[in-house]
C-alpha cells in the first residue's frame, strides 16, 4: 500500500486554485500517480530524485521513495516559472 504525503506548500497552492476544472485535473493526476508512481518524468540536476507530470499549463512535482513505498507531493507550479 502506498503512503501519500502532501507538503504544506503543495496544500496551500492547491487550496488557492479557484478553477474547478483545473482542480479536477489535478485530482485525476494525483490518482494516476498513486496507481503508478513511476508515471512522471524523472528530473535531473538540482531536482534529481523528483518526478513531474503535466497538468496543462502547470507541472505537478512529487517525490517517490520506492523502498518505503511513499509518495510526497511537493509543488504545483506554472510551466514558465521554472
Biopython code that builds the backbone (N, CA, C, O; Angstrom):
import numpy as np
from Bio.PDB.StructureBuilder import StructureBuilder

atoms = [
    (1, "UNK", "N", (0.842, -1.192, 0.000)),
    (1, "UNK", "CA", (0.000, 0.000, 0.000)),
    (1, "UNK", "C", (0.884, 1.251, 0.000)),
    (1, "UNK", "O", (1.821, 1.359, 0.792)),
    (2, "UNK", "N", (0.588, 2.154, -0.859)),
    (2, "UNK", "CA", (1.365, 3.381, -1.000)),
    (2, "UNK", "C", (0.949, 4.389, 0.072)),
    (2, "UNK", "O", (-0.240, 4.617, 0.297)),
    (3, "UNK", "N", (1.934, 4.982, 0.721)),
    (3, "UNK", "CA", (1.688, 6.042, 1.689)),
    (3, "UNK", "C", (1.786, 7.372, 0.950)),
    (3, "UNK", "O", (2.746, 7.618, 0.220)),
    (4, "UNK", "N", (0.783, 8.227, 1.147)),
    (4, "UNK", "CA", (0.741, 9.512, 0.449)),
    (4, "UNK", "C", (0.904, 10.643, 1.454)),
    (4, "UNK", "O", (0.226, 10.687, 2.481)),
    (5, "UNK", "N", (1.824, 11.563, 1.134)),
    (5, "UNK", "CA", (2.046, 12.744, 1.963)),
    (5, "UNK", "C", (1.957, 13.979, 1.087)),
    (5, "UNK", "O", (2.271, 13.936, -0.102)),
    (6, "UNK", "N", (1.530, 15.075, 1.682)),
    (6, "UNK", "CA", (1.437, 16.340, 0.968)),
    (6, "UNK", "C", (2.286, 17.378, 1.694)),
    (6, "UNK", "O", (2.126, 17.595, 2.895)),
    (7, "UNK", "N", (3.181, 18.012, 0.959)),
    (7, "UNK", "CA", (3.976, 19.103, 1.503)),
    (7, "UNK", "C", (3.032, 20.267, 1.829)),
    (7, "UNK", "O", (2.044, 20.473, 1.126)),
    (8, "UNK", "N", (3.326, 21.021, 2.879)),
    (8, "UNK", "CA", (2.500, 22.149, 3.281)),
    (8, "UNK", "C", (2.377, 23.169, 2.153)),
    (8, "UNK", "O", (1.301, 23.722, 1.926)),
    (9, "UNK", "N", (3.468, 23.415, 1.453)),
    (9, "UNK", "CA", (3.494, 24.341, 0.325)),
    (9, "UNK", "C", (2.533, 23.878, -0.778)),
    (9, "UNK", "O", (1.830, 24.692, -1.377)),
    (10, "UNK", "N", (2.509, 22.568, -1.037)),
    (10, "UNK", "CA", (1.631, 21.993, -2.054)),
    (10, "UNK", "C", (0.167, 22.174, -1.658)),
    (10, "UNK", "O", (-0.664, 22.530, -2.493)),
    (11, "UNK", "N", (-0.145, 21.932, -0.397)),
    (11, "UNK", "CA", (-1.522, 22.082, 0.081)),
    (11, "UNK", "C", (-2.025, 23.512, -0.098)),
    (11, "UNK", "O", (-3.165, 23.732, -0.506)),
    (12, "UNK", "N", (-1.169, 24.477, 0.209)),
    (12, "UNK", "CA", (-1.554, 25.881, 0.059)),
    (12, "UNK", "C", (-1.825, 26.229, -1.394)),
    (12, "UNK", "O", (-2.793, 26.927, -1.698)),
    (13, "UNK", "N", (-0.972, 25.744, -2.298)),
    (13, "UNK", "CA", (-1.141, 26.035, -3.722)),
    (13, "UNK", "C", (-2.445, 25.448, -4.262)),
    (13, "UNK", "O", (-3.162, 26.113, -5.009)),
    (14, "UNK", "N", (-2.750, 24.216, -3.891)),
    (14, "UNK", "CA", (-3.958, 23.564, -4.381)),
    (14, "UNK", "C", (-5.197, 24.243, -3.796)),
    (14, "UNK", "O", (-6.222, 24.362, -4.469)),
    (15, "UNK", "N", (-5.101, 24.675, -2.573)),
    (15, "UNK", "CA", (-6.228, 25.350, -1.922)),
    (15, "UNK", "C", (-6.567, 26.662, -2.622)),
    (15, "UNK", "O", (-7.730, 27.065, -2.642)),
    (16, "UNK", "N", (-5.570, 27.334, -3.198)),
    (16, "UNK", "CA", (-5.772, 28.624, -3.866)),
    (16, "UNK", "C", (-6.415, 28.497, -5.244)),
    (16, "UNK", "O", (-6.901, 29.488, -5.789)),
    (17, "UNK", "N", (-6.425, 27.293, -5.814)),
    (17, "UNK", "CA", (-6.999, 27.099, -7.152)),
    (17, "UNK", "C", (-8.501, 27.323, -7.085)),
    (17, "UNK", "O", (-9.204, 26.689, -6.298)),
    (18, "UNK", "N", (-8.983, 28.235, -7.924)),
    (18, "UNK", "CA", (-10.416, 28.538, -7.952)),
    (18, "UNK", "C", (-11.128, 27.855, -9.121)),
    (18, "UNK", "O", (-12.335, 27.619, -9.064)),
    (19, "UNK", "N", (-10.395, 27.547, -10.154)),
    (19, "UNK", "CA", (-10.959, 26.902, -11.330)),
    (19, "UNK", "C", (-11.271, 25.438, -11.014)),
    (19, "UNK", "O", (-10.360, 24.648, -10.763)),
    (20, "UNK", "N", (-12.555, 25.077, -11.026)),
    (20, "UNK", "CA", (-12.965, 23.720, -10.659)),
    (20, "UNK", "C", (-12.454, 22.677, -11.651)),
    (20, "UNK", "O", (-12.112, 21.559, -11.266)),
    (21, "UNK", "N", (-12.403, 23.050, -12.930)),
    (21, "UNK", "CA", (-11.915, 22.122, -13.940)),
    (21, "UNK", "C", (-10.435, 21.799, -13.711)),
    (21, "UNK", "O", (-10.027, 20.641, -13.810)),
    (22, "UNK", "N", (-9.645, 22.810, -13.409)),
    (22, "UNK", "CA", (-8.226, 22.605, -13.134)),
    (22, "UNK", "C", (-8.032, 21.771, -11.870)),
    (22, "UNK", "O", (-7.170, 20.893, -11.826)),
    (23, "UNK", "N", (-8.830, 22.045, -10.852)),
    (23, "UNK", "CA", (-8.729, 21.290, -9.601)),
    (23, "UNK", "C", (-9.051, 19.815, -9.851)),
    (23, "UNK", "O", (-8.422, 18.929, -9.272)),
    (24, "UNK", "N", (-10.025, 19.563, -10.706)),
    (24, "UNK", "CA", (-10.396, 18.192, -11.044)),
    (24, "UNK", "C", (-9.270, 17.503, -11.815)),
    (24, "UNK", "O", (-9.010, 16.320, -11.595)),
    (25, "UNK", "N", (-8.603, 18.222, -12.712)),
    (25, "UNK", "CA", (-7.460, 17.669, -13.450)),
    (25, "UNK", "C", (-6.330, 17.289, -12.498)),
    (25, "UNK", "O", (-5.705, 16.240, -12.651)),
    (26, "UNK", "N", (-6.074, 18.153, -11.512)),
    (26, "UNK", "CA", (-5.024, 17.868, -10.524)),
    (26, "UNK", "C", (-5.371, 16.610, -9.743)),
    (26, "UNK", "O", (-4.506, 15.764, -9.514)),
    (27, "UNK", "N", (-6.628, 16.479, -9.333)),
    (27, "UNK", "CA", (-7.059, 15.291, -8.588)),
    (27, "UNK", "C", (-6.874, 14.027, -9.419)),
    (27, "UNK", "O", (-6.420, 13.003, -8.910)),
    (28, "UNK", "N", (-7.229, 14.103, -10.702)),
    (28, "UNK", "CA", (-7.081, 12.934, -11.577)),
    (28, "UNK", "C", (-5.617, 12.543, -11.733)),
    (28, "UNK", "O", (-5.286, 11.357, -11.748)),
    (29, "UNK", "N", (-4.741, 13.536, -11.849)),
    (29, "UNK", "CA", (-3.308, 13.239, -11.979)),
    (29, "UNK", "C", (-2.771, 12.622, -10.688)),
    (29, "UNK", "O", (-1.938, 11.717, -10.734)),
    (30, "UNK", "N", (-3.242, 13.104, -9.545)),
    (30, "UNK", "CA", (-2.811, 12.529, -8.267)),
    (30, "UNK", "C", (-3.238, 11.073, -8.184)),
    (30, "UNK", "O", (-2.459, 10.221, -7.756)),
    (31, "UNK", "N", (-4.473, 10.778, -8.592)),
    (31, "UNK", "CA", (-4.947, 9.392, -8.593)),
    (31, "UNK", "C", (-4.107, 8.520, -9.530)),
    (31, "UNK", "O", (-3.793, 7.373, -9.212)),
    (32, "UNK", "N", (-3.753, 9.075, -10.678)),
    (32, "UNK", "CA", (-2.926, 8.352, -11.653)),
    (32, "UNK", "C", (-1.548, 8.048, -11.059)),
    (32, "UNK", "O", (-1.019, 6.951, -11.236)),
    (33, "UNK", "N", (-0.976, 9.021, -10.358)),
    (33, "UNK", "CA", (0.345, 8.841, -9.741)),
    (33, "UNK", "C", (0.282, 7.795, -8.638)),
    (33, "UNK", "O", (1.208, 6.997, -8.492)),
    (34, "UNK", "N", (-0.791, 7.788, -7.864)),
    (34, "UNK", "CA", (-0.925, 6.812, -6.778)),
    (34, "UNK", "C", (-1.006, 5.395, -7.345)),
    (34, "UNK", "O", (-0.452, 4.457, -6.770)),
    (35, "UNK", "N", (-1.695, 5.246, -8.470)),
    (35, "UNK", "CA", (-1.793, 3.925, -9.099)),
    (35, "UNK", "C", (-0.455, 3.471, -9.679)),
    (35, "UNK", "O", (-0.067, 2.314, -9.521)),
    (36, "UNK", "N", (0.249, 4.386, -10.351)),
    (36, "UNK", "CA", (1.543, 4.083, -10.987)),
    (36, "UNK", "C", (2.531, 5.193, -10.650)),
    (36, "UNK", "O", (2.631, 6.159, -11.406)),
    (37, "UNK", "N", (3.259, 5.093, -9.550)),
    (37, "UNK", "CA", (4.165, 6.165, -9.122)),
    (37, "UNK", "C", (5.293, 6.490, -10.096)),
    (37, "UNK", "O", (5.851, 7.585, -10.036)),
    (38, "UNK", "N", (5.635, 5.583, -10.975)),
    (38, "UNK", "CA", (6.730, 5.838, -11.914)),
    (38, "UNK", "C", (6.256, 6.522, -13.197)),
    (38, "UNK", "O", (7.031, 6.620, -14.148)),
    (39, "UNK", "N", (5.024, 6.993, -13.253)),
    (39, "UNK", "CA", (4.449, 7.587, -14.460)),
    (39, "UNK", "C", (5.071, 8.945, -14.804)),
    (39, "UNK", "O", (5.120, 9.314, -15.977)),
    (40, "UNK", "N", (5.539, 9.681, -13.818)),
    (40, "UNK", "CA", (6.094, 11.013, -14.052)),
    (40, "UNK", "C", (7.480, 10.993, -14.670)),
    (40, "UNK", "O", (8.200, 9.997, -14.603)),
    (41, "UNK", "N", (7.833, 12.119, -15.274)),
    (41, "UNK", "CA", (9.153, 12.263, -15.892)),
    (41, "UNK", "C", (10.202, 12.489, -14.800)),
    (41, "UNK", "O", (10.044, 13.400, -13.987)),
    (42, "UNK", "N", (11.255, 11.695, -14.762)),
    (42, "UNK", "CA", (12.314, 11.902, -13.764)),
    (42, "UNK", "C", (13.086, 13.195, -14.048)),
    (42, "UNK", "O", (13.484, 13.449, -15.185)),
    (43, "UNK", "N", (13.286, 13.985, -13.034)),
    (43, "UNK", "CA", (14.000, 15.253, -13.181)),
    (43, "UNK", "C", (15.494, 15.037, -13.010)),
    (43, "UNK", "O", (15.934, 14.020, -12.473)),
    (44, "UNK", "N", (16.272, 16.021, -13.481)),
    (44, "UNK", "CA", (17.727, 15.935, -13.420)),
    (44, "UNK", "C", (18.291, 17.132, -12.678)),
    (44, "UNK", "O", (17.570, 18.053, -12.294)),
    (45, "UNK", "N", (19.591, 17.090, -12.491)),
    (45, "UNK", "CA", (20.373, 18.170, -11.900)),
    (45, "UNK", "C", (19.887, 18.520, -10.494)),
    (45, "UNK", "O", (19.901, 17.655, -9.618)),
    (46, "UNK", "N", (19.459, 19.761, -10.250)),
    (46, "UNK", "CA", (19.122, 20.186, -8.890)),
    (46, "UNK", "C", (17.846, 19.532, -8.365)),
    (46, "UNK", "O", (17.630, 19.483, -7.154)),
    (47, "UNK", "N", (17.012, 19.038, -9.251)),
    (47, "UNK", "CA", (15.761, 18.401, -8.823)),
    (47, "UNK", "C", (15.826, 16.881, -8.962)),
    (47, "UNK", "O", (14.794, 16.218, -9.068)),
    (48, "UNK", "N", (17.011, 16.346, -8.962)),
    (48, "UNK", "CA", (17.203, 14.907, -9.119)),
    (48, "UNK", "C", (16.488, 14.158, -7.985)),
    (48, "UNK", "O", (16.551, 14.556, -6.822)),
    (49, "UNK", "N", (15.819, 13.085, -8.348)),
    (49, "UNK", "CA", (15.083, 12.296, -7.369)),
    (49, "UNK", "C", (13.596, 12.602, -7.369)),
    (49, "UNK", "O", (12.801, 11.834, -6.826)),
    (50, "UNK", "N", (13.214, 13.720, -7.975)),
    (50, "UNK", "CA", (11.796, 14.056, -8.061)),
    (50, "UNK", "C", (11.271, 13.688, -9.443)),
    (50, "UNK", "O", (12.037, 13.431, -10.372)),
    (51, "UNK", "N", (9.965, 13.670, -9.552)),
    (51, "UNK", "CA", (9.304, 13.391, -10.826)),
    (51, "UNK", "C", (8.244, 14.451, -11.049)),
    (51, "UNK", "O", (7.791, 15.099, -10.106)),
    (52, "UNK", "N", (7.848, 14.626, -12.315)),
    (52, "UNK", "CA", (6.830, 15.617, -12.646)),
    (52, "UNK", "C", (5.861, 15.075, -13.676)),
    (52, "UNK", "O", (6.227, 14.296, -14.557)),
    (53, "UNK", "N", (4.614, 15.505, -13.546)),
    (53, "UNK", "CA", (3.591, 15.240, -14.556)),
    (53, "UNK", "C", (3.013, 16.574, -14.988)),
    (53, "UNK", "O", (3.034, 17.550, -14.239)),
    (54, "UNK", "N", (2.502, 16.601, -16.197)),
    (54, "UNK", "CA", (1.981, 17.832, -16.777)),
    (54, "UNK", "C", (0.477, 17.931, -16.525)),
    (54, "UNK", "O", (-0.272, 17.011, -16.854)),
    (55, "UNK", "N", (0.038, 19.045, -15.944)),
    (55, "UNK", "CA", (-1.368, 19.382, -15.784)),
    (55, "UNK", "C", (-1.499, 20.752, -16.430)),
    (55, "UNK", "O", (-1.331, 21.779, -15.773)),
    (56, "UNK", "N", (-1.799, 20.757, -17.720)),
    (56, "UNK", "CA", (-1.735, 21.963, -18.536)),
    (56, "UNK", "C", (-2.396, 23.152, -17.851)),
    (56, "UNK", "O", (-3.556, 23.018, -17.463)),
    (57, "UNK", "N", (-1.767, 24.284, -17.673)),
    (57, "UNK", "CA", (-0.424, 24.733, -18.005)),
    (57, "UNK", "C", (0.551, 24.588, -16.822)),
    (57, "UNK", "O", (1.569, 25.279, -16.780)),
    (58, "UNK", "N", (0.257, 23.713, -15.879)),
    (58, "UNK", "CA", (1.071, 23.556, -14.677)),
    (58, "UNK", "C", (1.861, 22.258, -14.706)),
    (58, "UNK", "O", (1.636, 21.384, -15.544)),
    (59, "UNK", "N", (2.790, 22.158, -13.766)),
    (59, "UNK", "CA", (3.551, 20.929, -13.534)),
    (59, "UNK", "C", (3.347, 20.523, -12.086)),
    (59, "UNK", "O", (3.426, 21.350, -11.178)),
    (60, "UNK", "N", (3.086, 19.249, -11.883)),
    (60, "UNK", "CA", (2.908, 18.707, -10.545)),
    (60, "UNK", "C", (4.166, 17.925, -10.205)),
    (60, "UNK", "O", (4.500, 16.947, -10.873)),
    (61, "UNK", "N", (4.856, 18.361, -9.170)),
    (61, "UNK", "CA", (6.123, 17.757, -8.779)),
    (61, "UNK", "C", (5.913, 16.863, -7.557)),
    (61, "UNK", "O", (5.237, 17.249, -6.603)),
    (62, "UNK", "N", (6.503, 15.659, -7.597)),
    (62, "UNK", "CA", (6.382, 14.743, -6.470)),
    (62, "UNK", "C", (7.661, 13.935, -6.309)),
    (62, "UNK", "O", (8.504, 13.874, -7.204)),
    (63, "UNK", "N", (7.775, 13.316, -5.135)),
    (63, "UNK", "CA", (8.943, 12.528, -4.785)),
    (63, "UNK", "C", (8.460, 11.123, -4.439)),
    (63, "UNK", "O", (7.549, 10.971, -3.625)),
    (64, "UNK", "N", (9.044, 10.111, -5.032)),
    (64, "UNK", "CA", (8.640, 8.729, -4.776)),
    (64, "UNK", "C", (9.793, 7.943, -4.179)),
    (64, "UNK", "O", (10.844, 7.791, -4.802)),
    (65, "UNK", "N", (9.588, 7.448, -2.971)),
    (65, "UNK", "CA", (10.571, 6.589, -2.307)),
    (65, "UNK", "C", (10.144, 5.140, -2.512)),
    (65, "UNK", "O", (9.185, 4.672, -1.899)),
    (66, "UNK", "N", (10.858, 4.447, -3.369)),
    (66, "UNK", "CA", (10.487, 3.075, -3.713)),
    (66, "UNK", "C", (10.613, 2.113, -2.533)),
    (66, "UNK", "O", (9.738, 1.276, -2.311)),
    (67, "UNK", "N", (11.701, 2.236, -1.782)),
    (67, "UNK", "CA", (11.939, 1.295, -0.690)),
    (67, "UNK", "C", (10.910, 1.437, 0.438)),
    (67, "UNK", "O", (10.608, 0.454, 1.114)),
    (68, "UNK", "N", (10.372, 2.635, 0.651)),
    (68, "UNK", "CA", (9.346, 2.850, 1.688)),
    (68, "UNK", "C", (7.935, 2.838, 1.097)),
    (68, "UNK", "O", (6.952, 2.847, 1.838)),
    (69, "UNK", "N", (7.831, 2.820, -0.244)),
    (69, "UNK", "CA", (6.555, 2.879, -0.942)),
    (69, "UNK", "C", (5.762, 4.108, -0.488)),
    (69, "UNK", "O", (4.620, 4.009, -0.038)),
    (70, "UNK", "N", (6.411, 5.267, -0.623)),
    (70, "UNK", "CA", (5.860, 6.531, -0.141)),
    (70, "UNK", "C", (5.938, 7.602, -1.230)),
    (70, "UNK", "O", (6.974, 7.765, -1.875)),
    (71, "UNK", "N", (4.839, 8.327, -1.431)),
    (71, "UNK", "CA", (4.787, 9.426, -2.390)),
    (71, "UNK", "C", (4.556, 10.717, -1.623)),
    (71, "UNK", "O", (3.645, 10.806, -0.800)),
    (72, "UNK", "N", (5.390, 11.721, -1.900)),
    (72, "UNK", "CA", (5.231, 13.041, -1.300)),
    (72, "UNK", "C", (5.031, 14.045, -2.424)),
    (72, "UNK", "O", (5.902, 14.220, -3.276)),
    (73, "UNK", "N", (3.878, 14.700, -2.420)),
    (73, "UNK", "CA", (3.597, 15.721, -3.420)),
    (73, "UNK", "C", (4.227, 17.026, -2.956)),
    (73, "UNK", "O", (3.941, 17.506, -1.859)),
    (74, "UNK", "N", (5.094, 17.604, -3.806)),
    (74, "UNK", "CA", (5.917, 18.736, -3.422)),
    (74, "UNK", "C", (5.389, 20.090, -3.876)),
    (74, "UNK", "O", (5.293, 21.017, -3.071)),
    (75, "UNK", "N", (5.042, 20.217, -5.164)),
    (75, "UNK", "CA", (4.729, 21.543, -5.694)),
    (75, "UNK", "C", (3.833, 21.446, -6.915)),
    (75, "UNK", "O", (3.812, 20.439, -7.624)),
    (76, "UNK", "N", (3.100, 22.513, -7.136)),
    (76, "UNK", "CA", (2.300, 22.695, -8.340)),
    (76, "UNK", "C", (2.653, 24.086, -8.827)),
    (76, "UNK", "O", (2.287, 25.082, -8.204)),
    (77, "UNK", "N", (3.370, 24.153, -9.951)),
    (77, "UNK", "CA", (3.842, 25.446, -10.405)),
    (77, "UNK", "C", (3.579, 25.631, -11.886)),
    (77, "UNK", "O", (3.424, 24.663, -12.630)),
    (78, "UNK", "N", (3.531, 26.880, -12.303)),
    (78, "UNK", "CA", (3.305, 27.213, -13.714)),
    (78, "UNK", "C", (4.542, 26.846, -14.515)),
    (78, "UNK", "O", (5.672, 26.995, -14.052)),
    (79, "UNK", "N", (4.307, 26.371, -15.705)),
    (79, "UNK", "CA", (5.396, 25.912, -16.572)),
    (79, "UNK", "C", (6.468, 26.969, -16.818)),
    (79, "UNK", "O", (7.651, 26.643, -16.911)),
    (80, "UNK", "N", (6.059, 28.237, -16.925)),
    (80, "UNK", "CA", (7.005, 29.324, -17.214)),
    (80, "UNK", "C", (7.764, 29.822, -15.988)),
    (80, "UNK", "O", (8.646, 30.671, -16.126)),
    (81, "UNK", "N", (7.452, 29.325, -14.800)),
    (81, "UNK", "CA", (8.090, 29.806, -13.563)),
    (81, "UNK", "C", (9.195, 28.890, -13.067)),
    (81, "UNK", "O", (9.534, 28.936, -11.884)),
    (82, "UNK", "N", (9.764, 28.064, -13.924)),
    (82, "UNK", "CA", (10.790, 27.122, -13.508)),
    (82, "UNK", "C", (12.014, 27.801, -13.014)),
    (82, "UNK", "O", (12.974, 27.136, -12.625)),
]
sb = StructureBuilder()
sb.init_structure("model")
sb.init_model(0)
sb.init_chain("A")
sb.init_seg("    ")
for serial, (resi, resn, name, xyz) in enumerate(atoms, 1):
    if name == "N":
        sb.init_residue(resn, " ", resi, " ")
    sb.init_atom(name, np.array(xyz, "f"), 0.0, 1.0, " ", f" {name:<3s}", serial, name[0])
structure = sb.get_structure()
